[in-house]
Amino acid sequence: MNQNKKMEKRGKALLSDSSRCIGCFACETACKLEHDLPPQTHPIRTITIGPLERDDHLVTTFQPVTCAHCETPACVAACLTGAMQKREDGIVFSDLELCIGCQACAVACPFGIPHLNPEIGKIAKCDGCKDRVDSGLWPVCALRCPTGALLFGSPARVVQEKRQKEATRVANRVLGNETIG
């Protein structure tokens, strides 16, 4: 099977581009509103990095972090009830009907993504907006990102778009057109 066929089989991908993230938290807010989540739950988090000194300037950057929907998800393997599942298209989600809130998936996840929703005593995590994706729509975090820091689509397209943006950023730096940040 060639690389393109492998990528088509995996479905869609969500990739973050920290060079475009401005730390507005629109992705977090949109996710919480879409899934009716309390403020303390974070299926997607925007991490603040800095301020750090770069070229005699203080720079703060931001990184949106969400579930990687791993090829072999440790959270699924660790789930005691089968609540944590992986769909054929690669989306990893928690079936709240089966979840008992034991947090075994949270302990197993190397990225610390699944966490307990204290209002319902069950696991909250990014589900890739599976219902939206099934309807042909984008995940709400990517849809609401005002800067395009969250890219969504086929893995091949998302990676190509990320490469093009990085090449443009590097070219601008070489030409002296880069802004601080």
C-alpha positions in Angstrom: 0.0 0.0 0.0 1.5 3.3 -1.0 1.8 6.3 1.4 -1.2 8.2 0.0 -3.5 5.1 0.4 -2.3 4.7 4.0 -3.1 8.4 4.7 -6.5 8.2 3.0 -7.4 5.2 5.2 -6.6 7.1 8.4 -9.2 9.7 7.7 -8.7 13.3 8.7 -6.0 15.0 10.7 -5.9 18.0 13.1 -2.5 19.7 13.2 -1.5 22.7 15.2 0.8 25.4 13.9 2.3 27.2 17.0 3.8 29.9 14.8 0.2 31.1 14.0 -1.3 30.7 17.5 -1.9 34.1 19.3 -3.1 32.6 22.6 -6.7 33.9 22.2 -8.1 30.6 23.6 -10.9 30.7 21.0 -10.3 26.9 20.4 -10.8 26.1 24.1 -13.9 28.3 24.4 -15.5 26.9 21.3 -14.8 23.3 22.4 -16.3 23.9 25.9 -19.4 25.5 24.4 -19.8 22.8 21.7 -19.6 20.0 24.2 -21.3 21.8 27.2 -18.2 21.4 29.4 -17.4 23.1 32.7 -14.6 25.7 32.8 -12.1 23.3 34.5 -12.2 20.7 31.7 -9.7 21.1 28.8 -10.1 18.7 25.9 -7.9 21.2 24.1 -5.4 23.4 25.9 -3.4 26.4 24.8 0.0 26.3 26.5 1.9 29.6 27.1 5.6 29.3 26.5 7.7 32.2 27.8 8.4 34.9 27.9 11.8 33.9 26.4 14.6 36.0 25.2 15.1 35.8 21.4 17.3 38.2 19.5 17.3 40.8 22.4 13.5 40.7 22.6 11.2 38.9 25.0 8.9 36.6 23.1 5.9 34.6 24.3 4.5 31.9 22.1 1.5 29.6 22.4 0.9 26.0 21.5 -2.6 24.5 21.1 -2.5 20.9 22.5 -5.1 18.3 21.9 -5.5 14.5 21.6 -3.1 13.0 19.1 -5.6 10.3 18.3 -2.6 7.9 18.4 -2.2 5.0 16.1 -1.9 2.7 19.1 -3.6 4.6 21.9 -2.4 3.7 25.4 -5.6 5.1 26.8 -7.7 2.6 24.9 -5.5 -0.3 26.0 -5.7 0.8 29.6 -9.5 1.4 29.7 -11.1 -1.2 32.1 -14.6 -1.0 30.7 -14.1 -0.5 26.9 -15.3 3.1 27.2 -12.2 4.5 25.5 -12.4 3.5 21.9 -10.8 4.1 18.5 -12.9 4.4 15.4 -11.8 3.0 12.1 -11.0 6.6 10.9 -8.6 7.0 13.8 -10.6 9.2 16.1 -10.2 8.2 19.8 -13.1 9.0 22.0 -14.7 8.0 25.4 -18.1 6.5 25.4 -19.7 8.1 28.4 -22.3 5.4 28.8 -19.4 2.9 29.5 -17.1 5.2 31.4 -16.9 4.7 35.2 -14.5 7.6 35.8 -11.6 5.3 37.0 -9.1 7.5 35.1 -6.9 4.5 34.0 -6.9 6.1 30.6 -5.6 9.4 32.0 -2.8 7.6 33.8 -1.9 5.7 30.6 -1.9 8.6 28.2 1.7 9.9 27.7 0.4 13.4 26.9 -2.0 13.8 29.8 -5.0 14.4 27.6 -7.9 12.5 29.2 -9.1 14.0 32.5 -12.1 13.7 34.8 -15.0 16.0 34.2 -15.9 16.7 37.8 -19.5 17.6 37.0 -20.4 14.2 35.7 -17.6 12.0 37.2 -16.6 10.7 33.7 -13.6 11.2 31.4 -13.5 14.3 29.1 -11.2 14.3 26.2 -11.1 15.5 22.6 -13.3 13.3 20.5 -12.2 15.0 17.3 -15.8 16.5 17.1 -16.7 13.1 15.6 -20.3 14.0 15.1 -19.4 17.2 13.2 -16.8 15.3 11.1 -19.4 12.6 10.3 -21.6 15.4 9.0 -18.8 16.8 6.8 -18.0 19.7 9.1 -14.7 20.7 10.7 -13.9 20.2 14.4 -15.2 23.3 16.2 -11.7 24.2 17.5 -10.2 24.5 14.0 -13.4 26.2 12.7 -13.2 29.0 15.3 -9.4 29.5 15.2 -9.1 33.1 13.9 -5.5 32.7 12.7 -5.5 29.2 11.1 -3.2 27.8 13.8 -5.3 24.6 13.7 -5.3 22.8 10.4 -7.9 20.1 9.5 -8.2 17.8 6.5 -6.6 14.8 4.9 -3.2 14.1 6.5 -1.5 14.7 3.2 -3.1 18.1 2.7 -2.6 19.2 6.3 1.1 18.3 6.2 1.6 20.0 2.9 -0.1 23.2 4.2 2.1 23.1 7.3 5.2 22.7 5.2 4.2 25.6 2.9 3.6 27.9 5.9 6.9 27.0 7.5 8.7 27.6 4.1 7.1 31.0 3.9 8.1 31.8 7.5 11.7 30.8 6.9 11.9 32.8 3.6 10.5 35.9 5.4 13.1 35.5 8.1 15.9 35.2 5.5 14.6 38.2 3.7 14.3 40.2 6.9 10.5 40.4 6.7 9.7 38.5 9.9 7.9 40.2 12.7 8.9 39.6 16.3 7.0 36.7 17.8 
